[in-house]
Amino acid sequence: MTRLVTRSIPQRVVWQLEQQGLPPLLARLYAARGITDKAELDYELKSLLPPASLTHTGEAAVLLADAIEAEAKILIVGDYDCDGATATAVGMRALKALGADVDFLLPDRFKLGYGLSPEIVDVAAEQSPDLIVTVDNGIASLEGVERARQHGIATLITDHHLPAESLPEADCIVNPNQPGCDFPSKCIAGVGVMFYVMLALRAELRARGWFAPNVPERPEPNFATLLDLVALGTVADVVKLDRNNRILVSQGLKRMRAGQMQPGIAALFKAAGRDPRRATAFDLGFLLGPRLNAAGRLADMRLGVECLITEDAGRALQIAQELDTLNRQRREIESGMQEQAMQLLETLEAGDAAPGVALFDPAWHEGVVGILASRIKDKLHRPVFAFAPGEGGIIKGSGRSIPGLHLRDALDLVAKRAPGLLIRFGGHAMAAGATVNAENFEKFKSLFAEVAGELIAPADLTRTLETDGNLETGYFSLDIARLLENEIWGQGFPAPLFLDEFAVEQQRVLKEKHLKLRLRKGNTRIDAIQFNFASQPGHSTRVAYRLAINEYMGVETPQLMVEYLE
């Protein structure tokens, strides 16, 4: 069952936004998303929160500047998802531009797992670094930081994940979610944190007279060139797009549309068959991000990072094509796993499923369980963990949640009730990971369902779809579709979703899973499509939809993307 809710639209705010120059439709949409002043939509770089407001960026800058001046060896330890890969690329590009001796190391998810583990530190020690810098990980790496200390290696943690009760004893930690940090943008992505640290480092080196004119052969780099990477990692990590994140994304998209991007970003657009001159947040989240993530899911994310740091456009395109092939393989694997999962759940409808669902199959692929959990979560509207076998009798799970359940907090409660059950865990409100021994899966499954049932309000177990109400047929145009497409939408700042009743004039099924419709509202007719449809409508229907652009044989027409259909 899906409950449809129309967003509240404060009419006085709509009027104020219109008076400030916003088109009526945008004024209505933004008012419904909490915008009260047009100034909040100023996405210029000058409006970014200052780097100094992120706790310990100053100390991190001093640590890095000292290392650069001492010609010390810096090693970035990244993560194997898109956020981690873009953060690694930001660090590599920025530090090299500042004259650092820097390299990077990524853990093999199938052998070394996530984060700065003691095992990855031992691997890192073989390169004899003086300083390890983590990106998008490290806040829970107490043992890894201690191992680095034993090797005589300093550590700088840059992360955005939620900390445990104890923090690692690193030389410096930059994380907006650590205790005592009052940085307003708690939802900044790992790549955003690294970007801020690099801005602070550049300011520190500037204060030390590191650049021209003091040293003519050392010009000060323009880090705006990194914003395409920051935008990609921010959108792909599905963090909430608060104003600060929207600025980062907007600036990155602006550079992409102007053709000012890294060769790897341009190559990913080409592999996806998209024109960067019309880049949108949707492209980053659903086309570029998955291709980059495919390397970390099925192969080695070094491939993805190399794509982002190479200056060779030909090499970048070659890698992007490899990533495209990996992404196709990932989709095939995911499709098979989803079919198996559906068989496991075939007796369950959303209303009958446990408040928290955990699934495991020994044939599942560790790199794809996160996507699988997301698909099942969408189908059942329940928080879901999907597990795949690891090495040594353990199973590794990836979880996705629904509004109303903070997933990492739920795992923390599981850990407290069953000490030793979780070998390790971590994550965010909406996504998290957990590792357990295979023989303990049923215990985890039962306890996770129990904890979820206690934490989720009954009303939250019914799917709620928020809409922006109806859309006048005069807005069914390419110009309005482009207007909406060019705005910054994403997690926590959702793209417009409209709700209307239509007469159904035509319908047909494409490829046995997509529903193509010809709809009529009044005297206006428009095409619509629903991907992976569940049921077909009668002669009339109520539809929740997004206004989009369909391009076929070089011809563009407005089209409705159906999200819900009665």
Beta strands, then each sheet from edge to edge (+ up, - down):
strand 1: 2-6
strand 2: 73-77
strand 3: 101-105
strand 4: 131-135
strand 5: 154-158
strand 6: 172-174
strand 7: 357-360
strand 8: 384-389
strand 9: 394-400
strand 10: 424-427
strand 11: 431-437
strand 12: 463-467
strand 13: 498-510
strand 14: 514-521
strand 15: 524-530
strand 16: 540-552
strand 17: 555-565
sheet 1: 1+ 12+
sheet 2: 3+ 2+ 4+ 5+ 6+
sheet 3: 7+ 8+ 9- 11+ 10-
sheet 4: 13+ 14- 15+ 17+ 16- 13+
end
